[in-house]
Amino acid sequence: NWSAHKSHDVKVWNDLHPRMHLVYLPSNASFLNKIARVFAFLSRDVLQNSNFQTVREAMERISNYFEKEGSIMV
């Protein structure tokens, strides 16, 4: 519900894409935000206590995680 999400540019874009519907969630209902849930799992299962030696290694671990676990998160 960040004010940038309600800007004139966003409204114009949304008008040009009628199949897209913006849904503003209550700020105290993070459990409704699916992407926050995905990032919470990713952080817990992959990122916390990690010491990646390269960006490539981090990207591979994240990619592997989503290939393995992605379908059960939504």
CORRA-V897346 format. One record per residue. N is the residue number from 0. SS is DSSP state (alpha for helix, beta for strand, coil for the rest). PSI is psi in radians with two decimals (999 if undefined). Layout:
n: <N	N>
ss: <SS	SS>
psi: <PSI	PSI>
//
This chain:
n: <0	1	2	3	4	5	6	7	8	9	10	11	12	13	14	15	16	17	18	19	20	21	22	23	24	25	26	27	28	29	30	31	32	33	34	35	36	37	38	39	40	41	42	43	44	45	46	47	48	49	50	51	52	53	54	55	56	57	58	59	60	61	62	63	64	65	66	67	68	69	70	71	72	73>
ss: <coil	coil	alpha	alpha	alpha	alpha	coil	alpha	alpha	alpha	alpha	alpha	alpha	alpha	alpha	alpha	coil	coil	coil	coil	coil	coil	coil	coil	coil	coil	coil	coil	coil	alpha	alpha	alpha	coil	alpha	alpha	alpha	alpha	alpha	alpha	alpha	alpha	alpha	alpha	alpha	alpha	alpha	alpha	coil	coil	coil	coil	coil	coil	coil	alpha	alpha	alpha	alpha	alpha	alpha	alpha	alpha	alpha	alpha	alpha	alpha	alpha	alpha	alpha	alpha	alpha	alpha	coil	coil>
psi: <0.37	2.45	-0.52	-0.47	-0.22	0.30	2.92	-0.76	-0.70	-0.72	-0.72	-0.82	-0.77	-0.64	-0.56	-0.17	1.30	-0.31	-0.23	2.28	2.11	2.34	2.07	2.06	2.64	2.46	-0.35	0.36	1.00	-0.40	-0.29	-0.28	1.79	-0.63	-0.59	-0.65	-0.78	-0.81	-0.54	-0.78	-0.78	-0.80	-0.82	-0.78	-0.40	-0.80	-0.66	2.43	0.52	2.66	1.29	2.37	-0.47	2.83	-0.69	-0.75	-0.76	-0.78	-0.70	-0.74	-0.73	-0.78	-0.79	-0.68	-0.82	-0.57	-0.66	-0.78	-0.19	-0.68	-0.35	-0.06	-0.40	999>
//
